[in-house]
Amino acid sequence: MTRGAAITRRVAGHLARGVVMIWVVATVSFFIIREIPGDPVQGMYESLLQKGMSPQQAERATAVLYGFLPKGTLWDQYVGYMGSLLHGDLGQSLSTPGVQVTHLIGAAASWTVLPVLAGTLLSFLLGVTMGVYAAIRRSGKLGDLLALSGSLLHGIPVYVIGLLLTAIFATLWPILPSGGPVDVDYVPGLNPGYIGSLLYHAVLPVVTYTLASYGGWILAMKSNVVAVLGDDFILAAELRGLKRGIVFRYLARNAILPLFTILALSIGMLFGGSIFIEEIFNYPGLGLLLVNSISSRDYALMGGTFLIITVGIVVANIVADLLYTVIDPRVRSGGTA
Amino acid sequence: MKRLATMAALASIVTASACGGAGQVDGAGPGGIFTTIDGSKQINASAPINPFNPVGSVFAGYNGMELAWPKNDPTDPNVFYPAIARSWTETPDQSQVVIHLQPNARWSDGRPVTSEDVKVSIGLAYTQGGTAYALDPAAAGAAADVRIVDPATVEITQGANKSSMFLSNLLSTVVVPAHVYGRLLPGNFWQTLKVAQYSSGPAADRARASITGLADKVIAFAPKQDVSAGPFVLERVNPGAALLKRNPYFYNNKVIGPDKVKVLNYTGNEQIWNYLISGQLDNAPFTSVPAAVMDRIRQVSGSGVISGYSPVVTSLAFNQAHKPYDNVHVRRALAYLIDRRQVTRIASPEGGTPAVTTSGIHARAAKAWLGGGFDALNPYRLDPAKAAAELKAAGMTRRGGRWALPDGKPWKVEIHVPASFSDWVSAAKSITSQLGDHGIDASVVTTADYTLYLSELAQGKYDIGFWLIGLGPSPYNIYQRIYGQANGWQLFGGRLKHVAPGTEGNWMGGPQTVQAGGARVDPGQLTGDLNFASPARQKQIIGTLAEVTNQQLPVVQLWDYVNTQFVNTSRYTGFPPNDSEALRLSSGVWMQLGMIRKRQA
């Protein structure tokens, strides 16, 4: 078998498994979602009363939602859902009536990508770099300090970091906005005011995400580097008198391999957004969309969001697996290198 | 070097943006920007600019207009401030209402607001159903005929099944421009409506289905731009905020202070607290605030609170189908053991006043309805001795300092509450602690979210739960919370029926008839009668229902709500005073009424 054919077969296998996995998740989530107890219309009606709205106003605001509730037997609904799914139609939202779920997910995804992707990449770069230093200088104070910072940040829940940063930089010393993705004063587009506002509002969410993820990367990288440092090929390279930069490259390339898979999965997971960060900073991404869809029992939106997260992870898995063969010769040649 | 330059450029953009702060807005004139939140909904930038969409980017009082705005009257639901309707007249039985429009009212595109706009708005309201626009011919208080008298006058006739809420429901109609929304109604709409309302059989069913079938289309309708008859018109919206600019054609434009309004979004109360602590908001409607946060808000320069009547009451409701809560002596004993003052101080120090007694009505409305009769009600003051006597009367026994059920089994009181309502959770903890002090084993059980809580409550899974009551000012709405669907009485199309406890949402499980004033009465029937009774008869019915509620205690009234609004007078002044009749309306309506002026330096 030629190499091209082998790759094609490998990709086809991955895709087939991915499609089956997506179907299984879509089916399971469809039935689980329908089993979540609670009447969304009654819930919304009572919530409006709780907010001080008069019964008439609350009735007017909710009566029409009955038309958006799923109808027919569960099986009929499932068949309809799968049929629509094949056409890329995720249905209509209940919490935002009259709007397609695909539109809501698309809008939320655009807000998730900036903070979560930036946070993931920043924390990865920072964690990996600091991890190498922490391993090399593990007997010194710098190494201890870096390892300690990793352990500490790894142990603090993301919502604690988020609330702490909000309390400091948005309330006590209000130099950063406490919520929202961009100032509404600026006309959307490629103008400095709008872009500046976008970045300004992204600072706290990105820093929170970076700090929350950094600990994991630095600890994992340090541990990998320490393990690789004891390998014979590093000793041989040093004995052969190879330049320090080349030895470092050997070291980093081998130590980073396991982290690469995690990074790929993290990027896949970004379609799940970051629930706590988006909630704390009122960032209208996929995580917040999922939370809101659950509390409002928006079945179509819940199903759509679960599906997009699943697809993200499946695709990331496939990409990670394929890229792994590129960066690790042992995998490429069937583990005989 | 190149990378450094890029980073420096980005940093300078961010710094410039940060230094600009909230004040850097182009186009804001001397009136400045008024910043607030919409307490009734979160901003959804994906939703259309359409008032028929529950989450649409239309904000009542700013770019959303009704015929009139309801005053915060404790007893009369039919008193309103003029809005699109300058004035109105009605026959004594509200069978006919004539509405006179503001002569100078114009849409933000310059076209006049006419009777045709009102008629189209009413037509669109029929597609949504409910209140004055029910298609069921038997429904009480439905509009039967809409007639344009002249371009500024509309006459609306009520159907045969009258309701005293007709005027109120009619004046709450949202008005939209016919030249934008009119095409949503098919050409034969009004003929179809007649068939739906006055015929029976398959033709009428088809007509009703045809009208309600328009609902999705109406809700999804997304005008390209906002056309508003209010003081403001939407300039743009994003997921974080909506920005509205002045509508130069507003009929009373000269009284509007701010040039723009910014409505900030929020995902929870914590964000509103942060906005208030950082001084960003000029006004925020009622928000539950813990005492420590309240102290910090008060420290902000210009920060203040205005408060007034809010016809909402928090109660502890019993499932009378569950033992021992079917026994009135048990319910009374619990009422005697709850220190409502302490509960309110812990749970809602700013947003509530301890209930004076249990009548089913907010104390202020109760005094107005009942007069001297209010003082005659049993106040159920904290009295452990009376509680012990009631428990003994219920057959309970005290063993080892703890109360046990008549059969000798331990009595475990479980109070259910949704976990997301911090004030209710605090109240429940306070109550269980108090009951524990008096020998009753009590615990708080939280439910993950409100929707689940309501679902389990309706299924009759709880013995005791928190429940909102006293939703005035309409007397029917007040008692419908106690003697309505939750307690077995169902009113559909003007017909009342009672269902057995544990079925069709009857989780309160009270008896269908009770003894009151020497006669047996049906509280649900009396509540239904409030819909169409004369004012004198309404007063009589309310007296009976208050007495029944006070004696039977299907609920224990804990605290009456206080409408607490946050204001900041650093930038704007002229907010309504305490107890203003406009307090429950948005600050956009306050502006329409000539309130809120820019603070002069």
Interface residues (C-beta under 8 A of the other chain):
Chain A: P37 G38 D39 P40 Q42 G43 M44 E46 S47 L48 L49 Q50 K51 G52 M53 S54 P55 Q56 Q57 E59 R60 A61 T62 A63 V64 L65 G67 F68 S95 T96 P97 G98 V99 H103 L104 A107 W111 T166 A170 T171 P174 I175 L176 S178 G179 G180 P181 V182 D183 V184 D185 V187 P188 P192 G193 I195 G196 S197 L199 Y200 H201 V203 E279 N282 P284 L288 I294 S295 S296 R297
Chain B: L10 I13 V14 A16 S17 A18 G20 A22 Q24 V25 D26 G39 S40 N44 A45 S46 A47 P48 F52 N53 P54 V55 P70 Q128 G129 G130 T131 M165 S168 N169 S172 T212 A215 D216 I219 A220 F221 A222 R236 V237 N238 P239 G240 A241 A242 L243 K262 L264 N265 Y266 T267 G268 Q271 N274 Y275 I277 S278 P285 F286 S310 V312 F421 D449 Y450 T451 L452 L454 S455 E456 A458 L468 L471 S474 N477 Q480 Y561 N563 R584
